[in-house]
């Protein structure tokens, strides 16, 4: 039970840490050319990235433009936004990466994917898919940036274990009935993404060292997905109470 609670709390602690780091920034800098492309603003990815971040309330500048004195004299007041490509023969994979002035990754999106054959369509679709995984990450004037989505970049090694954790004795606020919608598990680098019939990604599962035990995020909630008595459950804390929702998953 202690191991199970530790992993659950570990998942939440990384989410809080990512939020704390990103909260320090209002300004973002987008390069005029991403490193994996040959031309400036190729496929319109740079202007599209800038526009989507501005919709989130951030003040965004291109790295080749005139920067305000506040940033020009102290680049550590801004995050640099990179777009990274993972090579694949049939799938376009793109991730948004936010780095501070020391090159430390503050936030990373999930891999946005597209199977479109035409480059312009495929790259832009993958960018939008990656951007969607950032959830409620935004800047509000007079406030701070908000982050709700943890990512594989924020995941640390989980203590080794050879057996499944015991069922928690924490109070349960609600246990949902078996859902009608079946979720399909699609393998990714560090685990699985859950796809519904749309198809739409509704949840991401990250592997741990424990069988049938995953660190989970559904875009707004962070928790764990575990297998108990032959059934899968998504468990998370809400108002200091443990909530357990049963899932129907096909691996």
GROMACS elastic network, one bead per residue, 0.5 to 0.9 nm:
[ bonds ]
;  ai    aj funct       b0    kb
    1     4     6  0.51089   500
    1     5     6  0.62561   500
    1     6     6  0.85454   500
    1   165     6  0.58260   500
    1   167     6  0.62816   500
    1   168     6  0.56864   500
    1   169     6  0.80067   500
    2     5     6  0.52115   500
    2     6     6  0.60410   500
    2     7     6  0.87161   500
    2   165     6  0.81521   500
    2   166     6  0.83128   500
    2   168     6  0.84506   500
    3     6     6  0.50469   500
    3     7     6  0.63252   500
    3     8     6  0.86861   500
    3   159     6  0.82975   500
    3   161     6  0.84369   500
    3   165     6  0.64423   500
    3   166     6  0.83254   500
    4     7     6  0.53809   500
    4     8     6  0.63085   500
    4     9     6  0.87375   500
    4   164     6  0.85080   500
    4   165     6  0.52905   500
    4   166     6  0.69486   500
    4   167     6  0.79246   500
    4   168     6  0.73949   500
    4   213     6  0.89230   500
    5     8     6  0.50447   500
    5     9     6  0.61007   500
    5    10     6  0.84022   500
    5   165     6  0.88837   500
    5   168     6  0.73856   500
    6     9     6  0.52203   500
    6    10     6  0.59787   500
    6    11     6  0.87237   500
    7    11     6  0.63000   500
    7    12     6  0.88504   500
    7   158     6  0.71398   500
    7   159     6  0.83417   500
    7   208     6  0.87083   500
    7   215     6  0.78605   500
    7   224     6  0.82778   500
    8    11     6  0.53613   500
    8    12     6  0.67324   500
    8    13     6  0.88868   500
    8   215     6  0.74250   500
    8   222     6  0.89221   500
    8   223     6  0.61882   500
    8   224     6  0.62235   500
    8   235     6  0.86667   500
    8   236     6  0.79000   500
    9    12     6  0.51774   500
    9    13     6  0.61178   500
    9    14     6  0.88683   500
    9   223     6  0.83770   500
   10    13     6  0.50699   500
   10    14     6  0.65028   500
   10    15     6  0.88884   500
   10   156     6  0.87309   500
   10   158     6  0.85234   500
   11    14     6  0.56490   500
   11    15     6  0.67568   500
   11   150     6  0.82916   500
   11   155     6  0.78160   500
   11   215     6  0.63091   500
   11   216     6  0.80805   500
   11   222     6  0.70163   500
   11   223     6  0.65496   500
   11   224     6  0.78473   500
   12    15     6  0.51557   500
   12    16     6  0.63544   500
   12    17     6  0.86863   500
   12   150     6  0.85546   500
   12   222     6  0.63896   500
   12   223     6  0.70120   500
   13    16     6  0.51428   500
   13    17     6  0.61491   500
   13    18     6  0.86943   500
   14    18     6  0.61534   500
   14    19     6  0.85722   500
   14   150     6  0.68830   500
   14   151     6  0.88470   500
   14   154     6  0.60509   500
   14   155     6  0.70124   500
   14   156     6  0.84461   500
   15    18     6  0.52340   500
   15    19     6  0.62905   500
   15    20     6  0.86777   500
   15   147     6  0.79225   500
   15   148     6  0.69270   500
   15   149     6  0.67543   500
   15   151     6  0.82623   500
   15   154     6  0.77274   500
   15   222     6  0.77284   500
   16    19     6  0.50802   500
   16    20     6  0.61182   500
   16    21     6  0.87078   500
   16   147     6  0.83994   500
   16   148     6  0.83726   500
   16   150     6  0.86056   500
   17    20     6  0.50395   500
   17    21     6  0.62483   500
   17    22     6  0.86978   500
   17   154     6  0.85858   500
   18    21     6  0.52620   500
   18    22     6  0.62218   500
   18    23     6  0.84794   500
   18   106     6  0.64248   500
   18   107     6  0.63891   500
   18   147     6  0.70458   500
   18   148     6  0.85592   500
   18   149     6  0.85099   500
   18   150     6  0.70565   500
   18   151     6  0.89861   500
   18   154     6  0.72889   500
   19    22     6  0.53120   500
   19    23     6  0.59233   500
   19   106     6  0.89115   500
   19   107     6  0.86607   500
   19   137     6  0.86863   500
   19   145     6  0.78784   500
   19   146     6  0.62331   500
   19   148     6  0.70708   500
   19   149     6  0.86748   500
   19   150     6  0.87761   500
   20    23     6  0.52748   500
   20    24     6  0.72912   500
   20   146     6  0.86144   500
   20   147     6  0.84127   500
   21    24     6  0.60847   500
   21    25     6  0.82474   500
   21   106     6  0.62766   500
   21   107     6  0.83953   500
   22    25     6  0.59103   500
   22    26     6  0.88444   500
   22    79     6  0.86571   500
   22    98     6  0.88097   500
   22   106     6  0.64514   500
   22   107     6  0.73066   500
   22   137     6  0.89143   500
   22   144     6  0.85862   500
   22   145     6  0.63732   500
   22   146     6  0.73265   500
   22   147     6  0.71788   500
   23    26     6  0.80241   500
   23   139     6  0.83694   500
   23   144     6  0.52857   500
   23   146     6  0.62435   500
   23   147     6  0.78512   500
   24    77     6  0.80019   500
   24    78     6  0.88519   500
   24   144     6  0.70451   500
   24   145     6  0.72884   500
   25    28     6  0.77288   500
   25    58     6  0.87949   500
   25    77     6  0.64062   500
   25    78     6  0.59997   500
   25    79     6  0.69053   500
   25   139     6  0.83798   500
   25   144     6  0.75007   500
   25   145     6  0.68172   500
   26    57     6  0.85052   500
   26    58     6  0.57953   500
   26    59     6  0.64244   500
   26    60     6  0.87155   500
   26    77     6  0.78335   500
   26    78     6  0.69299   500
   26    79     6  0.84451   500
   26   139     6  0.65567   500
   26   140     6  0.87779   500
   26   141     6  0.87317   500
   26   144     6  0.74326   500
   26   145     6  0.70138   500
   27    58     6  0.60936   500
   27    60     6  0.58826   500
   27    61     6  0.78177   500
   27    71     6  0.81856   500
   27    77     6  0.69352   500
   27    79     6  0.65517   500
   27    80     6  0.88346   500
   28    50     6  0.87389   500
   28    53     6  0.83455   500
   28    58     6  0.68735   500
   28    59     6  0.62699   500
   28    61     6  0.64127   500
   28    62     6  0.86420   500
   28    77     6  0.88064   500
   28    78     6  0.52509   500
   28    80     6  0.57769   500
   28    81     6  0.67279   500
   28    98     6  0.86479   500
   29    50     6  0.84964   500
   29    59     6  0.86361   500
   29    60     6  0.56899   500
   29    62     6  0.56146   500
   29    63     6  0.59819   500
   29    78     6  0.67331   500
   29    79     6  0.61477   500
   29    81     6  0.59904   500
   29    82     6  0.89522   500
   30    33     6  0.85374   500
   30    34     6  0.87340   500
   30    46     6  0.69632   500
   30    47     6  0.87049   500
   30    49     6  0.76784   500
   30    50     6  0.66206   500
   30    60     6  0.70687   500
   30    61     6  0.61549   500
   30    63     6  0.59962   500
   30    79     6  0.88233   500
   30    80     6  0.61029   500
   30    81     6  0.52175   500
   30    82     6  0.69578   500
   31    34     6  0.62723   500
   31    35     6  0.88594   500
   31    40     6  0.89015   500
   31    41     6  0.87859   500
   31    46     6  0.70530   500
   31    61     6  0.84772   500
   31    62     6  0.54982   500
   31    64     6  0.72912   500
   31    80     6  0.79228   500
   31    81     6  0.74250   500
   31    82     6  0.73672   500
   32    39     6  0.89428   500
   32    40     6  0.56311   500
   32    41     6  0.59055   500
   32    46     6  0.61781   500
   32    47     6  0.82927   500
   32    62     6  0.59022   500
   32    63     6  0.63142   500
   32    64     6  0.65275   500
   32    65     6  0.89762   500
   33    36     6  0.84883   500
   33    37     6  0.68950   500
   33    38     6  0.76308   500
   33    39     6  0.63688   500
   33    41     6  0.54897   500
   33    42     6  0.72859   500
   33    45     6  0.87150   500
   33    46     6  0.68335   500
   34    37     6  0.56731   500
   34    38     6  0.80960   500
   34    39     6  0.83451   500
   34    40     6  0.77194   500
   34    41     6  0.77045   500
   34    42     6  0.83520   500
   34    45     6  0.83976   500
   34    46     6  0.74395   500
   34    82     6  0.69358   500
   34    83     6  0.63701   500
   34    84     6  0.79883   500
   35    38     6  0.76869   500
   35    82     6  0.83646   500
   35    83     6  0.79760   500
   35    84     6  0.78858   500
   36    83     6  0.84109   500
   36    84     6  0.72782   500
   36    85     6  0.68313   500
   37    40     6  0.79900   500
   37    41     6  0.86710   500
   37    42     6  0.68325   500
   38    42     6  0.73920   500
   39    42     6  0.51964   500
   39    43     6  0.89036   500
   40    44     6  0.87198   500
   40    46     6  0.80999   500
   41    44     6  0.50719   500
   41    45     6  0.58689   500
   41    46     6  0.50273   500
   41    47     6  0.67361   500
   42    45     6  0.62588   500
   42    46     6  0.74918   500
   42   120     6  0.85882   500
   43    46     6  0.82406   500
   43   119     6  0.77510   500
   43   120     6  0.51797   500
   43   121     6  0.83815   500
   43   123     6  0.73606   500
   43   124     6  0.75110   500
   44    47     6  0.56727   500
   44    48     6  0.60485   500
   44    49     6  0.85901   500
   44   120     6  0.81070   500
   44   124     6  0.79781   500
   45    48     6  0.50452   500
   45    49     6  0.59686   500
   45    50     6  0.85685   500
   45    83     6  0.89325   500
   45   120     6  0.88981   500
   45   123     6  0.75895   500
   45   124     6  0.66113   500
   45   127     6  0.77241   500
   46    49     6  0.51577   500
   46    50     6  0.62476   500
   46    51     6  0.86252   500
   46    62     6  0.85256   500
   46    83     6  0.89353   500
   47    50     6  0.50657   500
   47    51     6  0.60697   500
   47    52     6  0.86362   500
   47    62     6  0.88703   500
   48    51     6  0.50923   500
   48    52     6  0.61700   500
   48    53     6  0.86371   500
   48   124     6  0.81780   500
   48   127     6  0.86907   500
   49    52     6  0.53112   500
   49    53     6  0.62809   500
   49    54     6  0.86391   500
   49    81     6  0.87731   500
   49    83     6  0.89035   500
   49   127     6  0.78815   500
   49   128     6  0.88137   500
   49   131     6  0.86119   500
   50    53     6  0.53244   500
   50    54     6  0.61855   500
   50    55     6  0.87442   500
   50    60     6  0.62182   500
   50    61     6  0.76222   500
   50    62     6  0.80068   500
   51    54     6  0.51120   500
   51    55     6  0.63390   500
   51    56     6  0.88965   500
   51    60     6  0.83578   500
   52    55     6  0.51203   500
   52    56     6  0.67171   500
   52   128     6  0.88119   500
   52   131     6  0.81240   500
   53    56     6  0.50422   500
   53    57     6  0.68990   500
   53    58     6  0.59958   500
   53    59     6  0.80578   500
   53    60     6  0.71668   500
   53   131     6  0.89709   500
   53   138     6  0.80290   500
   54    57     6  0.51387   500
   54    59     6  0.61751   500
   54    60     6  0.63524   500
   55    58     6  0.73267   500
   55   138     6  0.85236   500
   56   136     6  0.86376   500
   56   137     6  0.73943   500
   56   139     6  0.60993   500
   56   140     6  0.80441   500
   57   138     6  0.60626   500
   57   140     6  0.58369   500
   57   141     6  0.72667   500
   57   145     6  0.87730   500
   58   138     6  0.70831   500
   58   139     6  0.54415   500
   58   140     6  0.78602   500
   58   141     6  0.86366   500
   58   145     6  0.84822   500
   59   139     6  0.87926   500
   61    64     6  0.83763   500
   61    65     6  0.68172   500
   61    66     6  0.81524   500
   61    67     6  0.70445   500
   62    65     6  0.54023   500
   62    66     6  0.82810   500
   62    67     6  0.83907   500
   63    66     6  0.80750   500
   63    67     6  0.79662   500
   63    80     6  0.88446   500
   64    67     6  0.85817   500
   66    72     6  0.84869   500
   67    70     6  0.80436   500
   67    71     6  0.62869   500
   67    72     6  0.56234   500
   68    71     6  0.56214   500
   68    72     6  0.59913   500
   68    73     6  0.85625   500
   69    73     6  0.58444   500
   69    74     6  0.81993   500
   70    73     6  0.58331   500
   70    74     6  0.63658   500
   70    75     6  0.82540   500
   70    77     6  0.78412   500
   71    75     6  0.50695   500
   71    76     6  0.75596   500
   71    77     6  0.60903   500
   71    78     6  0.67948   500
   72    75     6  0.60482   500
   74    77     6  0.60315   500
   74    78     6  0.82653   500
   75    78     6  0.57338   500
   75    79     6  0.80947   500
   75   100     6  0.85787   500
   75   101     6  0.61576   500
   76    79     6  0.72885   500
   76   100     6  0.64663   500
   76   102     6  0.79116   500
   77   100     6  0.83315   500
   77   101     6  0.80209   500
   78    99     6  0.88752   500
   78   100     6  0.69053   500
   78   101     6  0.73797   500
   79    98     6  0.60943   500
   79    99     6  0.54581   500
   79   101     6  0.68197   500
   79   106     6  0.84628   500
   80    97     6  0.81365   500
   80    98     6  0.57147   500
   80    99     6  0.52341   500
   80   100     6  0.63547   500
   80   101     6  0.75407   500
   80   103     6  0.86075   500
   81    96     6  0.68599   500
   81    97     6  0.57127   500
   81    99     6  0.65218   500
   82    95     6  0.81980   500
   82    96     6  0.58646   500
   82    97     6  0.50645   500
   82    98     6  0.64226   500
   82    99     6  0.78044   500
   83    94     6  0.65508   500
   83    95     6  0.56856   500
   83    97     6  0.61994   500
   83    98     6  0.89660   500
   83   127     6  0.84263   500
   84    93     6  0.82143   500
   84    94     6  0.55112   500
   84    95     6  0.51929   500
   84    96     6  0.65103   500
   84    97     6  0.72656   500
   85    92     6  0.76176   500
   85    93     6  0.56380   500
   85    95     6  0.66264   500
   85   111     6  0.87653   500
   86    92     6  0.74814   500
   86    93     6  0.52824   500
   86    94     6  0.64521   500
   86    95     6  0.82461   500
   86   111     6  0.84906   500
   87    91     6  0.80787   500
   87    92     6  0.72552   500
   87    93     6  0.69845   500
   88    91     6  0.54239   500
   88    92     6  0.64690   500
   88    93     6  0.73161   500
   89    92     6  0.80540   500
   90   114     6  0.87975   500
   90   115     6  0.63175   500
   90   116     6  0.84956   500
   90   117     6  0.79695   500
   91   113     6  0.65086   500
   91   114     6  0.57197   500
   91   116     6  0.76986   500
   91   117     6  0.86265   500
   91   122     6  0.84729   500
   92   112     6  0.78458   500
   92   113     6  0.54470   500
   92   114     6  0.51727   500
   92   115     6  0.63471   500
   92   116     6  0.79766   500
   92   119     6  0.87384   500
   92   122     6  0.64461   500
   92   123     6  0.65915   500
   92   125     6  0.89042   500
   92   126     6  0.64990   500
   93   111     6  0.57752   500
   93   112     6  0.55305   500
   93   114     6  0.69368   500
   93   123     6  0.81882   500
   93   126     6  0.63368   500
   93   127     6  0.85003   500
   93   130     6  0.87439   500
   94   109     6  0.89828   500
   94   110     6  0.83176   500
   94   111     6  0.53480   500
   94   112     6  0.50904   500
   94   113     6  0.66337   500
   94   114     6  0.89917   500
   94   123     6  0.77113   500
   94   126     6  0.58896   500
   94   127     6  0.61442   500
   94   129     6  0.85916   500
   94   130     6  0.66473   500
   95   108     6  0.69713   500
   95   109     6  0.56270   500
   95   110     6  0.60431   500
   95   112     6  0.60975   500
   95   126     6  0.84113   500
   95   127     6  0.73976   500
   95   130     6  0.58082   500
   95   131     6  0.82119   500
   96   107     6  0.82888   500
   96   108     6  0.57391   500
   96   109     6  0.52815   500
   96   110     6  0.77736   500
   96   111     6  0.80299   500
   96   112     6  0.87010   500
   96   127     6  0.79060   500
   96   130     6  0.66288   500
   96   131     6  0.71215   500
   97   105     6  0.68007   500
   97   106     6  0.78368   500
   97   107     6  0.60641   500
   97   109     6  0.65963   500
   98   103     6  0.89813   500
   98   104     6  0.83644   500
   98   105     6  0.58091   500
   98   106     6  0.55946   500
   98   107     6  0.51323   500
   98   108     6  0.61869   500
   98   109     6  0.88096   500
   99   102     6  0.75931   500
   99   103     6  0.53118   500
   99   104     6  0.52453   500
   99   106     6  0.54673   500
   99   107     6  0.72484   500
   99   108     6  0.88516   500
  100   103     6  0.53560   500
  100   104     6  0.55164   500
  100   105     6  0.67328   500
  100   106     6  0.67041   500
  101   104     6  0.74584   500
  102   105     6  0.89573   500
  103   106     6  0.89471   500
  105   108     6  0.71278   500
  105   153     6  0.76878   500
  105   154     6  0.87673   500
  106   153     6  0.86548   500
  106   154     6  0.83750   500
  107   147     6  0.88644   500
  107   150     6  0.79857   500
  107   151     6  0.73850   500
  107   153     6  0.72545   500
  107   154     6  0.75081   500
  108   134     6  0.82932   500
  108   150     6  0.81069   500
  108   151     6  0.59533   500
  108   152     6  0.75469   500
  108   153     6  0.60166   500
  108   154     6  0.78825   500
  109   112     6  0.80844   500
  109   130     6  0.58532   500
  109   131     6  0.68798   500
  109   132     6  0.85231   500
  109   133     6  0.59971   500
  109   134     6  0.59136   500
  109   149     6  0.81665   500
  109   150     6  0.81550   500
  109   151     6  0.60770   500
  109   152     6  0.81761   500
  109   153     6  0.83690   500
  110   129     6  0.85373   500
  110   130     6  0.57276   500
  110   131     6  0.83356   500
  110   132     6  0.89763   500
  110   133     6  0.61073   500
  110   134     6  0.80079   500
  110   151     6  0.62694   500
  110   152     6  0.72744   500
  110   153     6  0.89445   500
  110   204     6  0.87559   500
  111   126     6  0.79285   500
  111   127     6  0.87902   500
  111   129     6  0.77796   500
  111   130     6  0.55854   500
  111   133     6  0.85739   500
  111   188     6  0.88081   500
  112   125     6  0.78407   500
  112   127     6  0.59531   500
  112   128     6  0.71104   500
  112   131     6  0.75282   500
  112   132     6  0.84690   500
  112   133     6  0.81629   500
  113   122     6  0.81979   500
  113   123     6  0.85164   500
  113   125     6  0.73092   500
  113   127     6  0.78597   500
  113   128     6  0.89814   500
  113   129     6  0.64675   500
  113   130     6  0.74581   500
  114   117     6  0.86936   500
  114   121     6  0.85999   500
  114   122     6  0.54091   500
  114   123     6  0.73142   500
  114   124     6  0.86352   500
  114   125     6  0.59635   500
  114   126     6  0.50672   500
  114   127     6  0.88664   500
  114   129     6  0.81609   500
  115   122     6  0.65704   500
  115   126     6  0.87332   500
  116   119     6  0.74421   500
  116   121     6  0.65299   500
  116   123     6  0.85123   500
  116   125     6  0.82667   500
  117   120     6  0.89196   500
  117   121     6  0.78038   500
  117   122     6  0.65227   500
  118   121     6  0.55741   500
  118   122     6  0.59471   500
  118   123     6  0.85615   500
  119   122     6  0.50572   500
  119   123     6  0.59216   500
  119   124     6  0.84053   500
  120   123     6  0.55287   500
  120   124     6  0.62638   500
  120   125     6  0.85690   500
  121   124     6  0.54292   500
  121   125     6  0.60543   500
  121   126     6  0.86074   500
  122   125     6  0.52028   500
  122   126     6  0.61461   500
  122   127     6  0.85874   500
  123   126     6  0.51959   500
  123   127     6  0.61424   500
  123   128     6  0.87369   500
  124   127     6  0.50155   500
  124   128     6  0.62697   500
  124   129     6  0.86087   500
  125   128     6  0.52361   500
  125   129     6  0.62027   500
  125   130     6  0.87030   500
  126   129     6  0.50056   500
  126   130     6  0.61718   500
  126   131     6  0.85283   500
  127   130     6  0.51657   500
  127   131     6  0.60745   500
  127   132     6  0.86060   500
  128   132     6  0.60777   500
  128   133     6  0.88628   500
  129   132     6  0.52182   500
  129   133     6  0.68255   500
  130   133     6  0.54832   500
  130   134     6  0.73805   500
  131   134     6  0.56142   500
  131   135     6  0.79912   500
  132   135     6  0.59834   500
  132   219     6  0.86737   500
  133   136     6  0.89606   500
  133   149     6  0.71111   500
  133   151     6  0.89659   500
  133   219     6  0.64539   500
  134   137     6  0.56753   500
  134   138     6  0.89075   500
  134   147     6  0.75103   500
  134   148     6  0.73909   500
  134   149     6  0.57380   500
  134   150     6  0.84107   500
  134   151     6  0.89310   500
  134   219     6  0.75890   500
  135   138     6  0.86387   500
  135   147     6  0.75421   500
  135   148     6  0.63035   500
  135   149     6  0.60493   500
  135   219     6  0.56211   500
  135   220     6  0.66722   500
  136   146     6  0.65959   500
  136   147     6  0.59653   500
  136   148     6  0.57136   500
  136   149     6  0.75586   500
  136   219     6  0.83488   500
  136   220     6  0.76040   500
  137   145     6  0.67194   500
  137   148     6  0.62048   500
  137   149     6  0.75615   500
  138   144     6  0.82813   500
  138   145     6  0.51990   500
  138   146     6  0.52823   500
  138   147     6  0.69866   500
  139   142     6  0.88859   500
  139   143     6  0.72225   500
  139   144     6  0.57931   500
  139   146     6  0.64345   500
  140   143     6  0.52770   500
  140   144     6  0.60941   500
  140   145     6  0.64659   500
  140   146     6  0.83158   500
  141   144     6  0.75023   500
  147   150     6  0.80953   500
  148   219     6  0.74526   500
  148   220     6  0.60920   500
  148   221     6  0.76297   500
  148   222     6  0.83898   500
  149   217     6  0.71885   500
  149   218     6  0.84725   500
  149   219     6  0.60259   500
  149   220     6  0.66484   500
  149   221     6  0.78568   500
  149   222     6  0.77032   500
  150   153     6  0.81537   500
  150   154     6  0.64633   500
  150   155     6  0.81390   500
  150   217     6  0.73570   500
  150   219     6  0.87942   500
  150   222     6  0.76792   500
  151   154     6  0.53957   500
  151   155     6  0.68395   500
  151   217     6  0.87639   500
  152   155     6  0.50871   500
  152   156     6  0.85450   500
  152   190     6  0.73633   500
  152   206     6  0.74388   500
  153   156     6  0.82808   500
  155   158     6  0.86571   500
  155   206     6  0.85626   500
  157   160     6  0.86802   500
  157   208     6  0.80148   500
  157   209     6  0.86485   500
  158   161     6  0.87849   500
  158   208     6  0.61352   500
  158   209     6  0.64432   500
  158   210     6  0.88741   500
  159   208     6  0.85391   500
  159   209     6  0.71284   500
  160   208     6  0.85072   500
  160   209     6  0.55437   500
  160   210     6  0.74474   500
  161   164     6  0.77466   500
  161   165     6  0.86066   500
  161   209     6  0.59369   500
  161   210     6  0.56910   500
  161   211     6  0.87425   500
  162   209     6  0.75651   500
  162   210     6  0.63743   500
  162   211     6  0.78331   500
  163   166     6  0.89811   500
  163   210     6  0.64556   500
  163   211     6  0.71468   500
  164   210     6  0.58070   500
  164   211     6  0.60711   500
  164   212     6  0.72440   500
  164   213     6  0.74290   500
  164   226     6  0.89453   500
  164   227     6  0.87695   500
  165   168     6  0.85144   500
  165   210     6  0.76474   500
  165   213     6  0.82967   500
  167   228     6  0.77920   500
  168   171     6  0.85719   500
  169   172     6  0.84445   500
  170   241     6  0.77087   500
  170   242     6  0.64642   500
  171   241     6  0.60955   500
  171   242     6  0.59057   500
  171   243     6  0.83473   500
  172   175     6  0.72220   500
  172   241     6  0.60580   500
  172   243     6  0.53193   500
  172   244     6  0.68054   500
  173   237     6  0.88276   500
  173   238     6  0.80717   500
  173   241     6  0.56113   500
  173   242     6  0.58073   500
  173   243     6  0.51239   500
  173   244     6  0.76869   500
  174   241     6  0.89415   500
  174   242     6  0.79145   500
  174   243     6  0.53400   500
  174   244     6  0.61831   500
  174   245     6  0.74922   500
  175   233     6  0.89465   500
  175   243     6  0.64611   500
  175   245     6  0.51729   500
  175   246     6  0.69761   500
  176   179     6  0.78559   500
  176   243     6  0.87128   500
  176   244     6  0.67865   500
  176   246     6  0.56692   500
  176   247     6  0.86503   500
  177   245     6  0.72736   500
  177   246     6  0.61440   500
  177   247     6  0.84803   500
  178   181     6  0.88696   500
  178   245     6  0.82145   500
  178   246     6  0.55274   500
  178   247     6  0.62542   500
  178   248     6  0.68096   500
  179   182     6  0.74623   500
  179   245     6  0.89523   500
  179   246     6  0.70916   500
  179   247     6  0.62549   500
  179   248     6  0.64750   500
  180   248     6  0.78765   500
  181   196     6  0.71480   500
  181   197     6  0.78815   500
  181   247     6  0.86552   500
  181   248     6  0.70973   500
  182   195     6  0.86237   500
  182   196     6  0.65578   500
  182   197     6  0.76248   500
  182   247     6  0.79659   500
  182   248     6  0.51864   500
  182   249     6  0.59218   500
  182   250     6  0.71832   500
  183   194     6  0.57116   500
  183   195     6  0.54355   500
  183   197     6  0.75404   500
  183   202     6  0.84205   500
  183   247     6  0.79092   500
  183   248     6  0.60619   500
  183   250     6  0.61900   500
  183   251     6  0.86945   500
  184   193     6  0.80961   500
  184   194     6  0.54497   500
  184   195     6  0.50065   500
  184   196     6  0.63260   500
  184   197     6  0.82585   500
  184   248     6  0.86814   500
  184   249     6  0.58340   500
  184   251     6  0.62436   500
  185   192     6  0.57472   500
  185   193     6  0.57677   500
  185   195     6  0.64135   500
  185   249     6  0.68208   500
  185   250     6  0.60315   500
  186   191     6  0.84823   500
  186   192     6  0.52577   500
  186   193     6  0.52304   500
  186   194     6  0.62836   500
  186   195     6  0.70457   500
  186   251     6  0.75505   500
  187   190     6  0.81319   500
  187   191     6  0.59706   500
  187   193     6  0.64848   500
  187   194     6  0.89261   500
  187   251     6  0.88991   500
  188   191     6  0.53029   500
  188   192     6  0.51124   500
  188   193     6  0.67143   500
  188   206     6  0.89475   500
  189   192     6  0.77962   500
  189   206     6  0.89134   500
  190   205     6  0.80376   500
  190   206     6  0.55125   500
  190   207     6  0.59407   500
  191   204     6  0.77675   500
  191   205     6  0.55300   500
  191   208     6  0.87631   500
  191   214     6  0.80429   500
  192   203     6  0.85508   500
  192   204     6  0.60209   500
  192   205     6  0.50790   500
  192   206     6  0.66295   500
  192   207     6  0.80407   500
  193   201     6  0.64560   500
  193   202     6  0.76049   500
  193   203     6  0.58319   500
  193   205     6  0.59990   500
  193   206     6  0.86614   500
  194   200     6  0.81535   500
  194   201     6  0.56321   500
  194   202     6  0.57068   500
  194   203     6  0.50441   500
  194   204     6  0.60974   500
  194   205     6  0.76508   500
  194   249     6  0.79784   500
  195   198     6  0.79096   500
  195   199     6  0.58628   500
  195   200     6  0.52961   500
  195   202     6  0.60238   500
  195   203     6  0.75236   500
  196   199     6  0.51284   500
  196   200     6  0.54259   500
  196   201     6  0.66900   500
  196   202     6  0.68946   500
  197   200     6  0.70801   500
  198   201     6  0.88672   500
  201   204     6  0.77289   500
  201   218     6  0.86573   500
  202   217     6  0.87361   500
  202   218     6  0.57409   500
  202   219     6  0.73887   500
  203   216     6  0.70007   500
  203   217     6  0.56371   500
  203   219     6  0.68081   500
  204   215     6  0.82891   500
  204   216     6  0.56849   500
  204   217     6  0.54184   500
  204   218     6  0.63330   500
  204   219     6  0.83035   500
  205   214     6  0.55512   500
  205   215     6  0.56793   500
  205   217     6  0.68097   500
  205   218     6  0.88624   500
  205   224     6  0.80877   500
  205   225     6  0.74415   500
  206   213     6  0.87986   500
  206   214     6  0.53140   500
  206   215     6  0.50270   500
  206   216     6  0.63124   500
  206   217     6  0.87893   500
  207   210     6  0.80498   500
  207   211     6  0.85409   500
  207   212     6  0.86835   500
  207   213     6  0.71416   500
  207   214     6  0.50859   500
  207   215     6  0.66533   500
  208   211     6  0.74638   500
  208   212     6  0.86656   500
  208   213     6  0.64298   500
  208   214     6  0.57915   500
  208   215     6  0.71107   500
  209   213     6  0.80549   500
  209   214     6  0.89465   500
  210   213     6  0.55686   500
  210   214     6  0.79970   500
  211   214     6  0.83242   500
  211   226     6  0.88236   500
  211   227     6  0.88878   500
  212   225     6  0.78806   500
  212   226     6  0.56672   500
  212   227     6  0.55849   500
  212   228     6  0.88825   500
  212   232     6  0.86446   500
  213   224     6  0.70517   500
  213   225     6  0.58659   500
  213   227     6  0.68493   500
  214   223     6  0.86393   500
  214   224     6  0.54686   500
  214   225     6  0.51034   500
  214   226     6  0.64326   500
  215   222     6  0.78394   500
  215   223     6  0.61193   500
  215   225     6  0.64373   500
  215   226     6  0.88932   500
  216   221     6  0.82247   500
  216   222     6  0.58712   500
  216   223     6  0.51629   500
  216   225     6  0.59804   500
  216   234     6  0.76695   500
  216   235     6  0.87571   500
  217   220     6  0.69902   500
  217   221     6  0.56076   500
  217   223     6  0.63138   500
  217   224     6  0.77897   500
  218   221     6  0.56319   500
  218   222     6  0.69675   500
  218   223     6  0.88222   500
  219   222     6  0.79993   500
  221   236     6  0.73535   500
  221   237     6  0.88311   500
  222   235     6  0.85927   500
  222   236     6  0.64312   500
  222   237     6  0.83914   500
  223   234     6  0.69455   500
  223   235     6  0.55821   500
  223   237     6  0.74065   500
  224   233     6  0.81062   500
  224   234     6  0.57631   500
  224   235     6  0.53830   500
  224   236     6  0.66302   500
  225   232     6  0.67492   500
  225   233     6  0.54437   500
  225   235     6  0.62424   500
  225   236     6  0.89635   500
  225   247     6  0.88061   500
  226   231     6  0.82632   500
  226   232     6  0.56377   500
  226   233     6  0.54573   500
  226   234     6  0.67302   500
  226   235     6  0.78195   500
  227   230     6  0.61381   500
  227   231     6  0.53862   500
  227   233     6  0.63016   500
  228   231     6  0.53048   500
  228   232     6  0.62972   500
  228   233     6  0.73540   500
  229   232     6  0.84331   500
  231   246     6  0.72487   500
  231   247     6  0.74827   500
  231   248     6  0.77925   500
  231   249     6  0.88981   500
  232   245     6  0.85037   500
  232   246     6  0.58503   500
  232   247     6  0.53045   500
  232   248     6  0.67390   500
  232   249     6  0.72040   500
  233   244     6  0.61404   500
  233   245     6  0.53181   500
  233   247     6  0.54317   500
  233   248     6  0.85641   500
  234   243     6  0.80965   500
  234   244     6  0.57411   500
  234   245     6  0.50726   500
  234   246     6  0.62746   500
  234   247     6  0.67941   500
  235   242     6  0.68277   500
  235   243     6  0.54889   500
  235   245     6  0.62746   500
  235   246     6  0.86435   500
  236   241     6  0.82740   500
  236   242     6  0.57401   500
  236   243     6  0.53877   500
  236   244     6  0.67860   500
  236   245     6  0.87387   500
  237   240     6  0.57552   500
  237   241     6  0.53113   500
  237   243     6  0.58165   500
  237   244     6  0.88124   500
  238   241     6  0.52882   500
  238   242     6  0.64188   500
  238   243     6  0.66700   500
  239   242     6  0.84114   500
